[in-house]
């Protein structure tokens, strides 16, 4: 019995017997189960399984509300949380949990375009279009043209998490992956894609340093130009005052993330784990820093 168990562990460790066809078969089973679970959860949140106790919402409500305010000629109100909350309730229903919006006016341009569509149509359009981009880039990254490779890509659990919440993770993955694919052959195109990621400002702490460290100066210049043009376009569209209001609100964001107003269970980080088990913000920050430094040493 022990020898059988040891042999099984050894095969799993070395991947013996876990070939391409078997991996695709397991991914197919997983995908079918995930689709069934996803549909069940969707039905449940709409009261089709059991009565729902309270109003439910998704992250997309935040995007749509921001776009609605911009389309109404009040882009700066996006960064007034009372006004933004009211817009979320207008777009969905009264009593939903508030979804914060800490994105810069660059992202507000996309939100404004989506908000011109009916809510559900906009939701589906964003997720379908960005999922298609994600799958295209992922297949090119794998250098695998066969359609069957879509199955394990779709079976990755975070795909359904993103679909259910209406998040922008597919767009981020597609831009980041596309930029990496082009970095050697078309550095300017790569830089342009990196620049488009400026709607996630924290990437500005990582990408420029990485490009500079690698001597990717053409990509660095293109990324800088791309981001600068987007910032200028958003300022011309919404006014520089909107940027001032965004920066003012952004400075208050640490208290939001430290306080638990956003569920710590949704933080895929050491910081979130420490806060989830009751650790202080200081302990969470120190743990995160030490973990990051330790990971850097392992690399």
C-alpha positions in Angstrom: 0.0 0.0 0.0 2.8 2.4 0.9 4.7 1.5 -2.2 1.6 2.2 -4.3 1.1 5.6 -2.6 4.8 6.4 -3.1 4.6 5.5 -6.8 1.5 7.7 -7.3 3.2 10.6 -5.6 6.3 10.1 -7.8 4.2 10.0 -11.0 2.4 13.2 -9.9 5.7 14.9 -9.1 7.3 14.1 -12.4 4.1 14.3 -14.5 4.4 10.7 -15.6 1.2 9.6 -17.3 -0.2 13.1 -17.4 0.1 13.7 -21.1 -1.6 16.3 -23.4 -4.8 14.3 -24.0 -5.3 13.5 -20.3 -4.7 17.1 -19.3 -7.3 18.2 -21.9 -9.7 15.6 -20.6 -9.4 16.8 -17.0 -9.7 20.4 -18.1 -12.9 19.6 -20.0 -14.4 17.9 -16.9 -13.4 20.9 -14.7 -14.9 23.3 -17.3 -18.2 21.5 -17.4 -18.4 21.5 -13.6 -17.5 25.2 -13.4 -20.1 26.2 -16.0 -22.8 24.3 -14.1 -21.7 25.9 -10.8 -21.5 29.4 -12.4 -25.0 29.1 -13.9 -26.3 27.9 -10.5 -24.8 30.9 -8.7 -26.2 33.3 -11.3 -29.6 31.8 -10.9 -29.2 32.0 -7.1 -28.3 35.7 -7.1 -31.4 36.4 -9.1 -33.7 34.5 -6.7 -34.3 31.6 -9.0 -33.1 29.0 -6.5 -34.2 30.4 -3.1 -35.4 33.8 -2.1 -32.5 36.3 -1.9 -32.3 38.1 1.5 -30.7 41.3 0.2 -29.8 43.1 -3.0 -26.7 41.8 -4.7 -24.2 43.6 -6.9 -20.9 43.2 -8.8 -17.8 45.3 -9.4 -19.2 46.3 -12.8 -21.8 48.4 -11.1 -18.9 50.7 -10.1 -17.7 51.0 -13.7 -21.1 51.6 -15.1 -22.0 54.2 -12.4 -18.8 56.1 -13.1 -19.5 56.1 -16.8 -23.1 57.3 -16.2 -21.8 60.3 -14.2 -19.3 61.1 -16.9 -22.0 60.9 -19.7 -24.3 63.1 -17.6 -21.6 65.8 -17.7 -20.4 65.2 -14.1 -17.2 63.2 -14.4 -15.7 64.7 -11.2 -18.7 63.3 -9.2 -17.3 59.9 -9.8 -14.8 60.7 -7.1 -17.5 61.8 -4.7 -18.4 58.5 -3.1 -21.9 59.7 -2.1 -22.7 60.6 -5.7 -21.1 57.5 -7.0 -23.0 55.3 -4.6 -26.3 56.9 -5.7 -25.3 56.3 -9.4 -24.6 52.6 -8.6 -28.1 52.3 -7.1 -29.6 54.0 -10.0 -27.9 51.6 -12.4 -28.9 48.5 -10.4 -31.2 48.7 -7.3 -31.4 50.5 -4.0 -29.6 48.9 -1.1 -26.7 47.2 -2.8 -23.3 47.1 -1.2 -21.1 49.9 -2.3 -18.4 49.2 -4.9 -15.5 51.6 -4.7 -14.0 53.3 -7.7 -10.3 54.2 -7.4 -9.5 54.2 -11.1 -8.0 57.3 -12.8 -9.9 59.4 -15.4 -8.1 57.3 -18.1 -10.3 54.4 -17.3 -13.3 56.7 -17.0 -13.2 57.1 -20.8 -13.9 53.4 -21.3 -16.6 53.5 -18.6 -18.3 56.4 -20.3 -18.5 54.4 -23.6 -19.9 51.4 -21.8 -22.5 53.4 -20.0 -24.1 54.5 -23.3 -25.4 50.9 -23.5 -28.1 49.3 -21.3 -26.5 47.9 -18.1 -26.7 44.2 -18.9 -25.6 44.7 -22.5 -22.6 46.7 -21.3 -21.7 44.1 -18.8 -21.8 41.3 -21.4 -20.0 43.4 -24.0 -17.1 44.2 -21.7 -16.6 40.6 -20.5 -17.1 39.0 -24.0 -14.8 41.4 -25.8 -12.0 41.3 -23.2 -12.3 37.5 -22.8 -11.8 37.1 -26.5 -8.6 39.3 -26.3 -7.4 37.3 -23.3 -7.9 34.0 -25.1 -6.2 35.3 -28.3 -3.1 36.5 -26.4 -2.9 33.4 -24.2 -3.0 31.1 -27.3 -0.3 33.1 -29.0 1.8 33.0 -25.8 1.5 29.2 -25.8 2.2 29.1 -29.5 -0.6 26.7 -29.8 -3.1 27.3 -32.7 -5.4 24.4 -32.0 -8.8 25.4 -30.7 -8.7 22.7 -28.0 -6.2 24.8 -26.0 -9.1 27.2 -25.2 -10.5 24.5 -22.9 -7.8 24.7 -20.2 -7.6 28.4 -20.6 -11.3 28.7 -19.9 -11.2 26.1 -17.1 -8.9 28.3 -15.0 -11.1 29.2 -12.0 -10.3 32.9 -12.1 -12.0 33.2 -15.5 -15.4 32.6 -13.9 -14.6 34.8 -11.0 -13.9 37.6 -13.4 -17.0 36.9 -15.5 -19.2 36.8 -12.4 -17.9 40.1 -11.0 -17.7 42.0 -14.3 -14.1 42.9 -13.6 -11.4 44.1 -16.1 -8.8 41.4 -15.5 -9.2 40.0 -19.0 -8.2 43.3 -20.4 -5.3 43.7 -18.1 -4.0 40.2 -18.9 -4.4 40.7 -22.6 -2.5 44.0 -22.6 0.3 42.8 -20.4 0.6 39.5 -22.3 0.5 41.2 -25.7 3.2 43.6 -24.6 5.4 40.8 -23.6 4.8 38.9 -26.8 5.9 42.0 -28.8 8.8 43.1 -26.7 11.5 41.6 -28.9 10.0 41.9 -32.3 8.1 45.1 -32.1 9.3 47.1 -29.1 7.3 50.2 -30.0 4.1 48.3 -30.2 4.9 46.6 -26.9 5.5 50.0 -25.3 2.1 51.2 -26.6 0.4 48.3 -25.0 2.3 48.8 -21.7 1.2 52.5 -21.8 -2.5 51.5 -22.1 -2.1 49.8 -18.7 -1.9 53.2 -17.0 -5.5 52.7 -15.8 -3.8 50.5 -13.2 -1.4 53.2 -11.8 0.5 50.8 -9.6 2.0 49.2 -12.7 3.8 52.5 -13.1 6.0 51.4 -10.2 7.0 48.1 -11.9 6.9 48.3 -15.7 9.2 51.4 -16.2 11.8 49.9 -13.9 11.7 46.6 -15.6 12.0 48.1 -19.1 14.9 50.3 -18.0 16.7 47.5 -16.2 16.4 45.4 -19.4 17.6 48.2 -21.6 14.3 48.3 -23.5 14.5 52.0 -24.2 12.3 52.0 -27.3 9.5 50.2 -25.4 10.1 52.5 -22.5 9.7 55.6 -24.6 6.6 54.3 -26.4 5.0 53.3 -23.1 5.7 56.8 -21.7 4.2 58.5 -24.7 1.2 56.2 -24.8 0.4 56.8 -21.1 1.0 60.6 -21.5 -1.4 60.8 -24.4 -4.1 58.9 -22.6 -3.7 61.2 -19.6 -3.9 64.3 -21.8 -7.0 62.9 -23.7 -8.8 62.2 -20.4 -8.0 65.7 -19.2 -9.3 67.3 -22.4 -12.4 65.1 -22.1 -13.2 65.5 -18.4 -11.1 68.5 -17.3 -7.9 68.6 -15.1 -10.2 69.1 -12.1 -11.2 65.5 -12.4 -7.6 64.4 -12.1 -7.3 66.6 -9.0 -10.4 64.9 -7.5 -9.1 61.5 -8.4 -5.7 62.1 -6.7 -7.5 63.5 -3.6 -9.7 60.4 -3.3 -6.7 58.0 -4.1 -4.9 59.4 -1.1 -7.7 58.1 1.2 -7.7 54.6 -0.3 -5.2 53.0 2.2 -7.7 53.5 5.0 -10.3 51.7 2.9 -8.1 48.7 2.2 -6.8 48.5 5.8 -10.2 48.8 7.4 -12.0 45.8 5.9 -14.5 47.9 4.0 -13.3 45.7 1.1 -13.4 42.0 2.2 -10.0 40.8 3.2 -10.8 37.4 1.8 -10.6 38.9 -1.7 -7.0 40.0 -1.2 -4.7 37.5 -2.8 -1.7 38.7 -0.7 0.0 38.2 2.6 -1.3 41.6 3.6 -4.9 40.4 3.2 -4.2 37.1 5.0 -2.7 38.9 8.0 -5.6 41.3 8.2 -8.1 38.5 7.7 -6.9 36.6 10.8 -7.0 39.8 12.9 -3.4 41.2 12.5 -2.9 44.9 12.7 -2.3 47.0 9.5 1.3 47.5 10.7 1.9 43.8 11.0 0.3 43.2 7.6 2.5 45.7 5.9 5.7 44.3 7.6 4.7 40.7 6.6 4.0 41.8 3.1 7.4 43.6 2.7 9.3 40.7 4.2 7.5 38.2 2.0 8.2 40.3 -1.1 11.9 40.6 -0.2 12.1 36.9 0.4 10.5 36.1 -2.9 13.0 38.4 -4.6 15.9 36.5 -3.0 14.5 33.2 -4.2 14.3 34.6 -7.8 
